[in-house]
Amino acid sequence: MINVPESQDRVMDYFGFKKSDLPAAVFADMSSQGGMKKFPFTGSVQDAANIKSFLTDAMAGKIKPSLKSEEPSPADTEGGVTVVKGKTFQELVLDNTKDVLMEFYAPWCGHCKSLQPDYDAVGELFKGNDNIVIAKMDATANEIDVDGVNVKGFPTIMFFKGNNKPVPMKYEEGRTKADFIKFIKDNASNPTGDVDAAEDDEDDEGSDEL
């Protein structure tokens, strides 16, 4: 058991607690390769019997984890890069046969900011292709529970192939516009059309750990 004081704002935000919620408890399951799963306890933290019953059910898989999500907006799908939220991940990424290149990022991540111009450019190039999606998700504000997706640093980039969504591929190639386009052309299950990179840009291979 770990006790976190209310002064730890970033920890409180990570677990979705406000100071007005305290005292509060959450069961954190770190055994999954997909990342930490959080199960907030909704009863009284002074009721030992209820806490024991809650922990038993959580460890037995009888309780679903709590997943953060921003509220979806129509504007999320209007740009070259589709903005995915926790509540729309299933629909926009998994429940279709589109090829989806997905960036999991953090707003404070310097490497994510360096990547953005090239990533946005790739999104614009594929904007007219209904079956190729360039997408991103703020992984600090949205959470998913998907097999094969393990975000341990930023940016983490995954490719969800249209004809094999249950087995996402981790993107480990270069991070220029040309690199992304070549990867999509080599791996997409849908036609990519006549899309070419105009130039090679300077690469940025770094990542910021969680």
N, C-alpha and C positions, 0 to 999 in steps of 0.2 A: 504494500500500500504506500502511495506517495501523497504527501500533503503539499498543496501548492498555495502560497499566500496570495491574497487578492492584488498585491502590488505587481504581480507578474502578468502584465497586460497581454503580451503576445501569447503566453500559454493559455490564458483565459480565453482569448479570441480564438485560438486554435480549437479549443474544445467547445466553443459556442456558448460560453458563460458570460453573464454580466454580473457586476458586483451585487446587484439587487437579487440575483438568483442564489446567492450564498447563504448558508452552507449547502453545497451540492456535491454529488459524487458521479463518477463516470467509470465504467469498466472499459479498459483499453486492451484489445487483443492484438498483440504484435507478432503472432505466429504465422500470419498469412504473408506470402510473397507479394501480394498485391498492395501491401501497405497496412498501416494501423487501422483497425476497425474500432469504432467508438460506440459504446452503449450507455447513454445517459440513464441514471437511476432517477425515477420520478417520484419516489416515495420519500418518507422522512428518513434522514440519515441517522436518526437516533433510534430507529426501529431495526434492531439486529436481525430479527427473524425475517423481515421482508428483504433486507439486504442479502442475507444468505440465500433465500429463495431466488432472488434476482440473479445472483452470480451463478447459481446452479443452472438456471434456464439459459443464461447467456452463453455459458461454456458448452451447453448441450446443443446450441444452435437453434433454440426455440424463439429467440428474439432477433429481429432484424437490426443491423447496425444503423445508426443515425448518420445520414449523409447531408452535408451542407450543399446548398444550391442558391445561386442568384436567381432572381425572377427573369424568365425569358421575355424577350421583346421582339416585335416584328423586324426591328432594325438588325437583329442578330444575323439574319440570312440575306441581307441586302448588299453587302459588300463583296469584294473579291475573296476575302478570308471570312469564312463562316464562324461566328462566335457561338461556341457550344457551352451550355450551362449544365449543371448536374441533372436538372429535370428534363433536359432535351437530348442528353447523350444517347439514350436508347433509340430515339426516333431518328436523329440526324446521322448517327454513326453506325449503329448496329442493325436496325430494322429496315434495311434496304440492300440493294446490290451495287451501290456506288463504291468506288475506290476512294478512301478517305485518308489523307495525310493529316495527322493531328499533332499539334504542338501543345504540350502541357508547360505552362510558364508561370512565373511569379512577377508581379509588377515591379518589384525592387531588384530583379535579377539583371545585372549588367550585360551578361552574354545574351539574354533574351532581347534586350534593347538593341544590341548590335545586330542580331539576326533579323529584326523586324523589317528593314527595307527590302532585303532579298526575299523574305517570306511573303511580304505583301505583293511584291512584283510577280511571284509565282502564282499567287491567288488571282491577280488580275489577268494573267495569261490563260488560266483555265476557267475564268468566270463564265464563258460562253458554253462550257461543256457541262451538261446536266448530270453526267455520270462520274465526273472527277471532282472531288471536294477538297479544298485546302481549308483547314479548320484550326482553331486554337481554343484553349480553355484555361482560364485563370485557376490554377490548381490550389491556390490559397483560399479561394472563395467558393470553390465547387469540388465535390468529392464524388467518386464513383466506386463501385465494387464490381470490377470486371476481371475475369480470369485472364492472365497474361499481361496485364497492365500494372507495372510496378514503377511508380514515380519516386525516385530517390534523390534526384537533383534536377536543376533547371538549366536550360530547357531539356525536357525529355520529349522525343519525337517518335511517334508510332505510326505505322501504316496498316490500315484495316482494308485488306484486299476484298474486293466486291464479292468474289466467289468463295471466300474462306474467312468470314468474319470471326469465327471462334478462335482463330490462331493469328493474333496480330503480330506484325513484324516490328522489331525495334530498329529505327533508322539510325545507322551508325556511319553514314557516308559524310562527305564534305557538306558545308553549309552555304555554298554559293547558289545563286539562282540556277546556274548550269548543272550543279550537282543534283539539286532537287528534281529538275526536269528530266535528267537522265535516269534517275532512280524511278520516277513515275512511269516513264516510257518503258523501262525494263521490267517493271513489276505489276503494272495495272492489268486488271482483267477486262477492262473496258477500253475501247478505242480512245487514244489520246489526241488524235487529230494532228494537224501540222503545227505543232508548237515547238519552237526552238529557243535556246538561250542566245541572246544577242552578244553577250560577253561573259567572260569569267571575272568574278569579283574576288577581292581578297577574302580568304577564309578566316573564320573564327571558330576554333574547335573547343573552346572552353565550356565549362558548366559550373553552376553554383549549386553546392550541396544544400539539402534541406537542413 
